[in-house]
Amino acid sequence: MKALPEFEKRSQQEVKATTCYMCACRCGIKVTVENNNIRYIQGNRDHPINKGVLCAKGNAGIMKQNSPAKLHAPLLRKAGTERGAGEFEVISMDRALDILEARLRHIRSTDPLKLAYFTGRDQMQALTGFWASQFGTLNWAAHGGFCSVNMAAAGLYTTGYAFWEFGDPDWDNTKYFMLWGVADDHASNPIKIGLEKLKRNGGKFVAINPARTGYQAIADEWVGIRPGTDAMLALSMLHVLLKNDQFDWEFLIRYTNAAYLVVHTPGQIGHGLLLRDEAGNPLVWDQVKGMALDGTQPNISPALFFEGEVQGQPVKSVMVLIAEAYLDEQYSPAKASEICGVPAEQIERLALEMAHIAFKESIEVDVPEGWIDWAGRKHYKFIGRPVSMHAMRGISAHSNGFQTCRAIHFLQIMLGTVDVPGGHLAKPPYPKHIPPAVKPAKDCAPNTPLRTPPLGFPTSPEDLVLDENGKPKRIDKAYSWDAPLSNHGLMHMVISNAVKGDPYYIDTLMIFMANMAWNSSMNTAETQQMLVEKHDNGEYKIPFIVVSDAYHSEMVNFADLIIPDTTYLERWDTISMLDRPISEPHAACDAIRQPIIKPEREVMPWQEVQVELGLRLGFPALTNPDGSRKYKDYQDFIINWEREPGIGFLAGWRLDEEGNEVPLRGKPNPKQWERYAEEGAFFAYHLPENTRYYRHANKDYLELAKSAGWVGSTKQIVIELYSETQQRFKLAGQGLYAGPMPTEAHHKERLSQYFNPLPFYYKPLEQCRIDEDEYPFYAVNQRPMFMYHSWDSQNAWLRQICAQNYLYMNRQRGESLGLADLSWVWVESHHGKIRVQLKLIEGCQADTVWTWNAIAKQAGAWGLKAGANENTKGFLMNHLISELLPQQNDALDGVTNSDPITGQAAWYDLKVKIYPAAETGTWPLFSTIKPLPHAQESPDLLRYQTHAAVNVVRSMEDVLERGSVHDGNRGTSGSKTV
Amino acid sequence: MKLGLVVDLDVCVGCHACAVSCKQWNTSGMSGALTDYNPYGEDPSGVWFNRVRSYEVGDYPQNKTINFPMSCMHCEQADCVDVCPTGASYKRVEDGIVLIDQDKCMGCNYCSWACPYGARELDRSTGTMKKCTLCLDRIYDERLEEVDRQPSCVITCPAHARHFGDFDDPDSNVSQLVRERGGYQLMPELGYSPTNRYLPPRVTRLIPTEDVSKKSLISSVKEWVNKMVER
């Protein structure tokens, strides 16, 4: 073989490990840098999340780093110009921080609620939440309210963990995987890695989704369901399981509250609550002693089915209630089919297939040294039911998403697949006790930190965040009667509420990395109007808007003060165990980012900004009693701040008393950042074999979890099939609760109707307030996997894959309506209309239309040039979606278009009508955003390379000798075409 | 040696990771830069060595969606080489990789017309044709760890749908995969004898349900008799 030239000058290159941030998946990457430019980004093979692979987004990091939309310096809206006009002056970072400090100092010392601080797709909610608590405002949340709170809440109120960041299928052992709803890339690489494992192992992949794109393409079976009806499908499968006596008795009795006794006194205070002994322990009917006993004890034999009178009260066991509820004819496959559109035979078969895999193809994982259950009993096997599931946005973004997600968890629990081999596994620090023992902060006062975090988990109406008149205290009305379990807040309501002064006016809106003026708000066009709305006196209704972002987004254009952030390759950052870490089921992990590229702009990481502001404002946790700074900067803070002794933001390489490095708990280590940087930018503590399954009832695991600060107690985590929390709110709605109750009729109705201790199907709220005959199509949207959870419409490579979205419709349905492929159509909802280009496809349920979300961009934003397809042809469905319920001149007119339990934005509830348009081109069109000072003209031609190419020269000798080498035999069956 | 790729259509989800990974490696690689035209404007496009086509087969509801990554097949009968008037295009003797000597190429496009797989692209900025090199500048680079001496698209593929190896070696991973999974050539009837192979979707096994079906279905709670299960 001839020697090849030296293609790369390795001496001029450096490889550094860090964590990707092209989406929220947080994969490990190794970045090769050459002359402060990125040569190559590769997945880190040792990393627990991506194990070496990397998705399209991660591979496009070079173009993110080199985006012409990067912000270059702090900007202040020019005096005398209108907000949104795009007139800014460049100011220094010092001045920007001074302005912000002065504003915040005044708010903090007078009325901290005047600050609303909301963050987008960030991965540092432990830090931003800490900051808000120290500042003393209740008005903080991240983007979970319009993303996935239904999934998190349903899981944390049922199994103690949930999908995605909280749990994963046991990809190595599962034999049957059911994917519910739009979920492409939530998470990105792990699901792809897992699907391949599943298929290689001969497992079956069932995809339930109105659209057959993305992961659904490789599903063994595609179930084209109607959007928002998944609860009906899940509960109908549960019906089939019950009818055929297929559920895991042992699992239900040992690990769930299925045998607990429920007081059955309809219409009376206390109905539907668990029967408890004097110590407050829930009771079960013991079959051996023939009496009610504390159901949390070991070595009793509870009756799964029990109905009778105990302590003078009529009671039913939870399982009796479950059987009564789901044996009901309304959940029969025939009836369910009418709602969800899935054929009855298919519903029945899928349920039985799962039963077969769970019970006839069970697996056992041997534990030679034994594992000890919560009661101290030793076992030598983990019994596995190898059926697993995953669900995300398609379930979450409906107003019935919480109950739907609970219904999916019910299937998992009935099949005994919760944290068992082959099932769905928790990821440390999960599972937690149900729900996690954090209550939302209720009170705030000037210059005073909150007593508890702003977000938490209510278990009864007493935990709501209401004033003495029962009105919301938070600007987003979280934890009010509108949405009592809004554990992630309602970011989608902040602007709308603040502009109405409902519940009150604020002073400053501080937004980090969230595009509320565009694709992250429902009702985009009106939201832009709200952002510039003024009082009669000429003052803006939201007086001051601060935005931190690394790129020129639509939201940036509406800021009064812009703090330019760094890119993900330019800063120190933590992905903390106190947050939602990068753990895998069998390893507790966290990670850092480290600067790879030196920014040549006046930018400051938002992490640093927060710590600096906190130091300047004298947050008690950041300052010494004499007012001096406790920490020098962000890095110093991360190393040395402790939530409790031994527990800080980073769990790796802490120190014991002797100064040895120890995992999980220990004293601060001054070299902690360096250790992470040396070790691939992540920390992984691999769980011992005996702590890998049944962690809700695994003594060794629970003790480990307690010592690591993940849980507060080593008590068994009893899975809550029956949710007393739900029942307490229901009772409050019915006027039967001995505690706070709503006074307004619509609140009473919503609580009575939608809160339920057992999950059920109900029609999404929007669809109950419109004429469904007029709007026959369900309309949903999803992100393509090469852009999901990322900002990347400005990405020069990714936009070559897709720069325009279409409205996708079932071909046969389109043809029956006389709509031609690629024609332009009007799409109209109760709220508005848009003009879009249609594409007819096969892979779309016949009553559904869908599109790629967030492809469209406002002209002038994101460094895109005039004529960019994202501006002229792309469209947002957001214009069709109201942040409020459809108007009917009743008390619900002002109520958020969200799940009535969690406040999850119900942007998938949309229904539309579609008819031909005479004109072409997208509508509505928006004005062109002015370029920012410092903005460089985006190039017309891009030739990115970090060094000149080294060509492989073919010798003239070879050319002459061989010439064309393929004059030999042509293949047999074809003829030459050239 | 006959180096090439195996692409597993059973697990390719169409995520484009391979395409973008190829782009980022090769834009600073031996044929770089891979020019992008109008990268921030109307109808952005550029030079890519690997593209994923997606299409549907069958009518709803019996439809399927197929994602089909395509790059140079490194054909044994490579007409793109035959038609090259300058000798820039050639098939390497030692490993069968089809390459273009950028110094000799005059961008006449004959090769792209000769290629039925759409593998060759004109870089309008350099006026030369460019194509997949199987990451020649990675696979022989002994300064890389052995596991990294593979094409960028293979290393990155999140679904492990791409495999690289020597088809002349019957024991290589690619030869084994082709044997075991019925790997096939794309459009063999055209006679180019492409080296790359595609693995067809696996056949889903049937899952029995009779053993979990009850003859007389339960219709009320009363029909269950409690089992003795110790908590």
Boltz contact constraints between the chains, C-beta under 6 A:
constraints:
  - contact:
      token1: [A, 1]
      token2: [B, 94]
      max_distance: 6.0
  - contact:
      token1: [A, 4]
      token2: [B, 140]
      max_distance: 6.0
  - contact:
      token1: [A, 7]
      token2: [B, 30]
      max_distance: 6.0
  - contact:
      token1: [A, 7]
      token2: [B, 137]
      max_distance: 6.0
  - contact:
      token1: [A, 10]
      token2: [B, 143]
      max_distance: 6.0
  - contact:
      token1: [A, 39]
      token2: [B, 28]
      max_distance: 6.0
  - contact:
      token1: [A, 40]
      token2: [B, 25]
      max_distance: 6.0
  - contact:
      token1: [A, 53]
      token2: [B, 156]
      max_distance: 6.0
  - contact:
      token1: [A, 53]
      token2: [B, 158]
      max_distance: 6.0
  - contact:
      token1: [A, 54]
      token2: [B, 156]
      max_distance: 6.0
  - contact:
      token1: [A, 55]
      token2: [B, 15]
      max_distance: 6.0
  - contact:
      token1: [A, 55]
      token2: [B, 17]
      max_distance: 6.0
  - contact:
      token1: [A, 55]
      token2: [B, 158]
      max_distance: 6.0
  - contact:
      token1: [A, 56]
      token2: [B, 15]
      max_distance: 6.0
  - contact:
      token1: [A, 56]
      token2: [B, 16]
      max_distance: 6.0
  - contact:
      token1: [A, 56]
      token2: [B, 17]
      max_distance: 6.0
  - contact:
      token1: [A, 56]
      token2: [B, 20]
      max_distance: 6.0
  - contact:
      token1: [A, 59]
      token2: [B, 17]
      max_distance: 6.0
  - contact:
      token1: [A, 59]
      token2: [B, 20]
      max_distance: 6.0
  - contact:
      token1: [A, 59]
      token2: [B, 21]
      max_distance: 6.0
  - contact:
      token1: [A, 59]
      token2: [B, 24]
      max_distance: 6.0
  - contact:
      token1: [A, 60]
      token2: [B, 20]
      max_distance: 6.0
  - contact:
      token1: [A, 62]
      token2: [B, 24]
      max_distance: 6.0
  - contact:
      token1: [A, 189]
      token2: [B, 158]
      max_distance: 6.0
  - contact:
      token1: [A, 192]
      token2: [B, 158]
      max_distance: 6.0
  - contact:
      token1: [A, 192]
      token2: [B, 159]
      max_distance: 6.0
  - contact:
      token1: [A, 193]
      token2: [B, 158]
      max_distance: 6.0
  - contact:
      token1: [A, 196]
      token2: [B, 11]
      max_distance: 6.0
  - contact:
      token1: [A, 196]
      token2: [B, 159]
      max_distance: 6.0
  - contact:
      token1: [A, 196]
      token2: [B, 160]
      max_distance: 6.0
  - contact:
      token1: [A, 199]
      token2: [B, 10]
      max_distance: 6.0
  - contact:
      token1: [A, 199]
      token2: [B, 11]
      max_distance: 6.0
  - contact:
      token1: [A, 212]
      token2: [B, 65]
      max_distance: 6.0
  - contact:
      token1: [A, 215]
      token2: [B, 13]
      max_distance: 6.0
  - contact:
      token1: [A, 217]
      token2: [B, 65]
      max_distance: 6.0
  - contact:
      token1: [A, 217]
      token2: [B, 67]
      max_distance: 6.0
  - contact:
      token1: [A, 218]
      token2: [B, 11]
      max_distance: 6.0
  - contact:
      token1: [A, 218]
      token2: [B, 13]
      max_distance: 6.0
  - contact:
      token1: [A, 220]
      token2: [B, 204]
      max_distance: 6.0
  - contact:
      token1: [A, 224]
      token2: [B, 61]
      max_distance: 6.0
  - contact:
      token1: [A, 243]
      token2: [B, 217]
      max_distance: 6.0
  - contact:
      token1: [A, 243]
      token2: [B, 218]
      max_distance: 6.0
  - contact:
      token1: [A, 244]
      token2: [B, 213]
      max_distance: 6.0
  - contact:
      token1: [A, 244]
      token2: [B, 214]
      max_distance: 6.0
  - contact:
      token1: [A, 245]
      token2: [B, 214]
      max_distance: 6.0
  - contact:
      token1: [A, 245]
      token2: [B, 218]
      max_distance: 6.0
  - contact:
      token1: [A, 246]
      token2: [B, 212]
      max_distance: 6.0
  - contact:
      token1: [A, 249]
      token2: [B, 227]
      max_distance: 6.0
  - contact:
      token1: [A, 249]
      token2: [B, 229]
      max_distance: 6.0
  - contact:
      token1: [A, 250]
      token2: [B, 229]
      max_distance: 6.0
  - contact:
      token1: [A, 253]
      token2: [B, 229]
      max_distance: 6.0
  - contact:
      token1: [A, 253]
      token2: [B, 231]
      max_distance: 6.0
  - contact:
      token1: [A, 254]
      token2: [B, 231]
      max_distance: 6.0
  - contact:
      token1: [A, 298]
      token2: [B, 231]
      max_distance: 6.0
  - contact:
      token1: [A, 300]
      token2: [B, 231]
      max_distance: 6.0
  - contact:
      token1: [A, 301]
      token2: [B, 228]
      max_distance: 6.0
  - contact:
      token1: [A, 301]
      token2: [B, 230]
      max_distance: 6.0
  - contact:
      token1: [A, 302]
      token2: [B, 231]
      max_distance: 6.0
  - contact:
      token1: [A, 303]
      token2: [B, 226]
      max_distance: 6.0
  - contact:
      token1: [A, 304]
      token2: [B, 226]
      max_distance: 6.0
  - contact:
      token1: [A, 305]
      token2: [B, 224]
      max_distance: 6.0
  - contact:
      token1: [A, 305]
      token2: [B, 226]
      max_distance: 6.0
  - contact:
      token1: [A, 320]
      token2: [B, 221]
      max_distance: 6.0
  - contact:
      token1: [A, 323]
      token2: [B, 221]
      max_distance: 6.0
  - contact:
      token1: [A, 352]
      token2: [B, 209]
      max_distance: 6.0
  - contact:
      token1: [A, 352]
      token2: [B, 212]
      max_distance: 6.0
  - contact:
      token1: [A, 352]
      token2: [B, 213]
      max_distance: 6.0
  - contact:
      token1: [A, 353]
      token2: [B, 207]
      max_distance: 6.0
  - contact:
      token1: [A, 353]
      token2: [B, 209]
      max_distance: 6.0
  - contact:
      token1: [A, 355]
      token2: [B, 212]
      max_distance: 6.0
  - contact:
      token1: [A, 356]
      token2: [B, 207]
      max_distance: 6.0
  - contact:
      token1: [A, 356]
      token2: [B, 208]
      max_distance: 6.0
  - contact:
      token1: [A, 356]
      token2: [B, 209]
      max_distance: 6.0
  - contact:
      token1: [A, 356]
      token2: [B, 212]
      max_distance: 6.0
  - contact:
      token1: [A, 360]
      token2: [B, 211]
      max_distance: 6.0
  - contact:
      token1: [A, 785]
      token2: [B, 15]
      max_distance: 6.0
  - contact:
      token1: [A, 786]
      token2: [B, 16]
      max_distance: 6.0
  - contact:
      token1: [A, 796]
      token2: [B, 36]
      max_distance: 6.0
  - contact:
      token1: [A, 796]
      token2: [B, 39]
      max_distance: 6.0
  - contact:
      token1: [A, 797]
      token2: [B, 20]
      max_distance: 6.0
  - contact:
      token1: [A, 797]
      token2: [B, 23]
      max_distance: 6.0
  - contact:
      token1: [A, 799]
      token2: [B, 44]
      max_distance: 6.0
  - contact:
      token1: [A, 800]
      token2: [B, 44]
      max_distance: 6.0
  - contact:
      token1: [A, 800]
      token2: [B, 46]
      max_distance: 6.0
  - contact:
      token1: [A, 801]
      token2: [B, 16]
      max_distance: 6.0
  - contact:
      token1: [A, 803]
      token2: [B, 44]
      max_distance: 6.0
  - contact:
      token1: [A, 810]
      token2: [B, 60]
      max_distance: 6.0
  - contact:
      token1: [A, 842]
      token2: [B, 56]
      max_distance: 6.0
  - contact:
      token1: [A, 842]
      token2: [B, 59]
      max_distance: 6.0
  - contact:
      token1: [A, 842]
      token2: [B, 60]
      max_distance: 6.0
  - contact:
      token1: [A, 842]
      token2: [B, 63]
      max_distance: 6.0
  - contact:
      token1: [A, 843]
      token2: [B, 56]
      max_distance: 6.0
  - contact:
      token1: [A, 843]
      token2: [B, 63]
      max_distance: 6.0
  - contact:
      token1: [A, 843]
      token2: [B, 65]
      max_distance: 6.0
  - contact:
      token1: [A, 863]
      token2: [B, 40]
      max_distance: 6.0
  - contact:
      token1: [A, 864]
      token2: [B, 40]
      max_distance: 6.0
  - contact:
      token1: [A, 865]
      token2: [B, 40]
      max_distance: 6.0
  - contact:
      token1: [A, 865]
      token2: [B, 41]
      max_distance: 6.0
  - contact:
      token1: [A, 867]
      token2: [B, 41]
      max_distance: 6.0
  - contact:
      token1: [A, 867]
      token2: [B, 42]
      max_distance: 6.0
  - contact:
      token1: [A, 868]
      token2: [B, 41]
      max_distance: 6.0
  - contact:
      token1: [A, 938]
      token2: [B, 40]
      max_distance: 6.0
  - contact:
      token1: [A, 942]
      token2: [B, 36]
      max_distance: 6.0
  - contact:
      token1: [A, 942]
      token2: [B, 39]
      max_distance: 6.0
  - contact:
      token1: [A, 943]
      token2: [B, 33]
      max_distance: 6.0
  - contact:
      token1: [A, 943]
      token2: [B, 35]
      max_distance: 6.0
  - contact:
      token1: [A, 944]
      token2: [B, 27]
      max_distance: 6.0
  - contact:
      token1: [A, 944]
      token2: [B, 33]
      max_distance: 6.0
  - contact:
      token1: [A, 945]
      token2: [B, 27]
      max_distance: 6.0
  - contact:
      token1: [A, 945]
      token2: [B, 28]
      max_distance: 6.0
  - contact:
      token1: [A, 945]
      token2: [B, 32]
      max_distance: 6.0
  - contact:
      token1: [A, 945]
      token2: [B, 33]
      max_distance: 6.0
  - contact:
      token1: [A, 946]
      token2: [B, 28]
      max_distance: 6.0
  - contact:
      token1: [A, 949]
      token2: [B, 30]
      max_distance: 6.0
  - contact:
      token1: [A, 949]
      token2: [B, 32]
      max_distance: 6.0
  - contact:
      token1: [A, 950]
      token2: [B, 30]
      max_distance: 6.0
  - contact:
      token1: [A, 951]
      token2: [B, 102]
      max_distance: 6.0
  - contact:
      token1: [A, 951]
      token2: [B, 103]
      max_distance: 6.0
  - contact:
      token1: [A, 953]
      token2: [B, 101]
      max_distance: 6.0
  - contact:
      token1: [A, 954]
      token2: [B, 90]
      max_distance: 6.0
  - contact:
      token1: [A, 954]
      token2: [B, 101]
      max_distance: 6.0
  - contact:
      token1: [A, 959]
      token2: [B, 87]
      max_distance: 6.0
  - contact:
      token1: [A, 964]
      token2: [B, 81]
      max_distance: 6.0
  - contact:
      token1: [A, 964]
      token2: [B, 82]
      max_distance: 6.0
  - contact:
      token1: [A, 965]
      token2: [B, 91]
      max_distance: 6.0
  - contact:
      token1: [A, 966]
      token2: [B, 77]
      max_distance: 6.0
  - contact:
      token1: [A, 966]
      token2: [B, 78]
      max_distance: 6.0
  - contact:
      token1: [A, 966]
      token2: [B, 81]
      max_distance: 6.0
  - contact:
      token1: [A, 966]
      token2: [B, 82]
      max_distance: 6.0
  - contact:
      token1: [A, 970]
      token2: [B, 191]
      max_distance: 6.0
  - contact:
      token1: [A, 971]
      token2: [B, 191]
      max_distance: 6.0
  - contact:
      token1: [A, 971]
      token2: [B, 193]
      max_distance: 6.0
  - contact:
      token1: [A, 973]
      token2: [B, 189]
      max_distance: 6.0
  - contact:
      token1: [A, 974]
      token2: [B, 189]
      max_distance: 6.0
  - contact:
      token1: [A, 974]
      token2: [B, 190]
      max_distance: 6.0
  - contact:
      token1: [A, 974]
      token2: [B, 191]
      max_distance: 6.0
  - contact:
      token1: [A, 978]
      token2: [B, 79]
      max_distance: 6.0
  - contact:
      token1: [A, 978]
      token2: [B, 114]
      max_distance: 6.0
